[in-house]
Amino acid sequence: MEEMEKGTNTSPMNSSISPFSYRDTIQEGDLALVWVSRDNIKPIIIDAKQMFNTRYGSFSHKSMIGKQYGSQIAIRTKGQNRFSFIHVMQPSPELWTLSLPHRTQIVYTPDSSYIMQRLNCSPCSTVIEAGTGSGSFSHAFARTVGHLYSYEFHSVRYEQALQEFKNHGLSNITLTHRDVCSDGFTVKKSDPTSHLFPEGASQATINANAVFLDLPAPWDAVPLLDEVIAKNQKVGVCCFSPCIEQVDKTIEVLEKCGWTEIQMVEIQGKQWESRRQMVRTLDDALERLRDVKRRKQEGIERRKQMYDAVLKDDETDGENSERPQPPKTKFNPFGKGTRVREGDANYQWKQVTRVEPEIKSHTSFLTFAFKIVDKSKVC
Ligand SMILES: C[S@@+](CC[C@H](N)C(=O)[O-])C[C@H]1O[C@@H](n2cnc3c(N)ncnc32)[C@H](O)[C@@H]1O
C-alpha cells in the first residue's frame, strides 16, 4: 500500500514555486509523482525523513533528492537477487489527472486536449468552467489559458479545490462557490470567491471566450451565459454529458439561446501498441508446424498410456501409481531454455503495431456550439 493512500495531502513545502512549473532536479518539499506502473501513479511530497512504500519494497525520499526528474530509483528486493524500481516524475496536468485524489468523476486528457483545441484555447483566452469537481480539467486549463473562472456548488469540494489550487500555485484560476444553474456566473465582491478585485471594483469583468460545462443540467446554465461571455467575438461552449437525452435537451436550449454551429462529438481513443516482431524463415515456420503435429501425436499416445495406467491402477488398487507426466516445455526454435530479447541484434526484426480492441476513453458526449452576441462589434 503506497503512502499517499493514507491521506491526500498534496501540499508542497516549496509553496513559493508552482510544482507545475519546470524544474530539473528533485528537491526537498517538492510535489512529485511516483510512477510505479502505467495505472499506478502516486503523488508524494518529498521529505528526506520519509519512505515511499510499495508492495515491491520501500524507497527512501532521500535517495530521490538531487536526482533529475524522470530518474529511475532502484532498490534490491528483500531476500532476492532482484531489483524493483520506480520513476519520479515532475507534475504535469496529464500526470496529475492520472494520479489526483478523486472527489468526483473527472475529465481525462483525451477529452480535455480535444476540447481545448476545439474551443481555440490559448494564453489569450478567458475560460469559464462549471463545476470544478476534482479540478482535473482546471489544471489543464490553467496551463494553457490566460484566466480560468471555475465554479463549484458543493462546499467541501469548493474548499478542497481552493486549497489545492493555492498549493499548486495556480494563480490564474478564480474559484467561486456558486450554483451556476440558479445564480449564474457573475462574480461579486460579496461572493465566496478567490477573485482578487481591483480597487473600487465590486464585480469581476469576465468576458469569457470559451465555456466548459460539466454539469448534470447544463440547459439550466446556458441561458445565464450571455451576461459573462465576450460580446464582440466568437465564443465557444462545450457541454460534457454522459447521456444522449442530456445532449438532446442541451441542444434544444442552445438553439433557443442563439448558439450556432452545434455539433456533438464522441472521443473514441484507442492505444496502439508498437513493438518488434522477429522475422522468421519459412524453415522455422515449417519446423513449428511439424512440432505441433509431433506433439499432437505424442499427446494421443500419452493419453492412451495414462488411460491404460488408470485401468491398471484400478486393477491393482493403486499399487503401481506412477503415471506418465506431460512434458513441461514447448518447442523453442532457439534451443531449450533460450530466451531471445526483443530487438536482439543477432536476429532480424520488423516493426509491427497492434490496436487494443476496446475503446476505453469514452466518458461522455461533447456538445459544441458557438455564438457571437453582437455581430456589429466583432473585432
Ligand atoms: C463531474 S464533476 C466535474 C469534474 C471536473 N470537470 C474535473 O475534471 O475534475 C461535476 C461537478 O459539478 C458540480 N456541480 C453540479 N451542479 C452544479 C451547479 N449547478 N453549480 C456549480 N457546480 C455544480 C458538482 O458538485 C461536481 O463537483
Ligand as a Chemical Component Dictionary entry (heavy atoms), coordinates in Angstrom:
data_LIG
# 
_chem_comp.id                   LIG 
_chem_comp.type                 NON-POLYMER 
_chem_comp.pdbx_formal_charge   0 
_chem_comp.three_letter_code    LIG 
# 
loop_
_chem_comp_atom.comp_id 
_chem_comp_atom.atom_id 
_chem_comp_atom.alt_atom_id 
_chem_comp_atom.type_symbol 
_chem_comp_atom.charge 
_chem_comp_atom.model_Cartn_x 
_chem_comp_atom.model_Cartn_y 
_chem_comp_atom.model_Cartn_z 
_chem_comp_atom.pdbx_ordinal 
LIG C1  C1  C 0  -18.288 15.631 -12.794 1  
LIG S1  S1  S 1  -17.793 16.851 -11.682 2  
LIG C2  C2  C 0  -16.710 17.850 -12.629 3  
LIG C3  C3  C 0  -15.364 17.215 -12.794 4  
LIG C4  C4  C 0  -14.337 18.141 -13.385 5  
LIG N1  N1  N 0  -14.688 18.534 -14.740 6  
LIG C5  C5  C 0  -12.952 17.506 -13.358 7  
LIG O1  O1  O 0  -12.363 17.289 -14.459 8  
LIG O2  O2  O -1 -12.453 17.208 -12.277 9  
LIG C6  C6  C 0  -19.209 17.876 -11.637 10 
LIG C7  C7  C 0  -19.114 18.898 -10.504 11 
LIG O3  O3  O 0  -20.099 19.881 -10.758 12 
LIG C8  C8  C 0  -20.627 20.313 -9.541  13 
LIG N2  N2  N 0  -21.945 20.898 -9.826  14 
LIG C9  C9  C 0  -23.068 20.247 -10.187 15 
LIG N3  N3  N 0  -24.060 21.133 -10.405 16 
LIG C10 C10 C 0  -23.550 22.360 -10.173 17 
LIG C11 C11 C 0  -24.069 23.678 -10.241 18 
LIG N4  N4  N 0  -25.337 23.880 -10.563 19 
LIG N5  N5  N 0  -23.253 24.720 -9.973  20 
LIG C12 C12 C 0  -21.942 24.514 -9.660  21 
LIG N6  N6  N 0  -21.390 23.273 -9.572  22 
LIG C13 C13 C 0  -22.185 22.223 -9.825  23 
LIG C14 C14 C 0  -20.675 19.057 -8.697  24 
LIG O4  O4  O 0  -20.684 19.351 -7.322  25 
LIG C15 C15 C 0  -19.399 18.335 -9.133  26 
LIG O5  O5  O 0  -18.344 18.615 -8.279  27 
# 
loop_
_chem_comp_bond.comp_id 
_chem_comp_bond.atom_id_1 
_chem_comp_bond.atom_id_2 
_chem_comp_bond.value_order 
_chem_comp_bond.pdbx_ordinal 
LIG C1  S1  SING 1  
LIG S1  C2  SING 2  
LIG S1  C6  SING 3  
LIG C2  C3  SING 4  
LIG C3  C4  SING 5  
LIG C4  N1  SING 6  
LIG C4  C5  SING 7  
LIG C5  O1  DOUB 8  
LIG C5  O2  SING 9  
LIG C6  C7  SING 10 
LIG C7  O3  SING 11 
LIG C7  C15 SING 12 
LIG O3  C8  SING 13 
LIG C8  N2  SING 14 
LIG C8  C14 SING 15 
LIG N2  C9  SING 16 
LIG N2  C13 SING 17 
LIG C9  N3  DOUB 18 
LIG N3  C10 SING 19 
LIG C10 C11 SING 20 
LIG C10 C13 DOUB 21 
LIG C11 N4  SING 22 
LIG C11 N5  DOUB 23 
LIG N5  C12 SING 24 
LIG C12 N6  DOUB 25 
LIG N6  C13 SING 26 
LIG C14 O4  SING 27 
LIG C14 C15 SING 28 
LIG C15 O5  SING 29 
# 
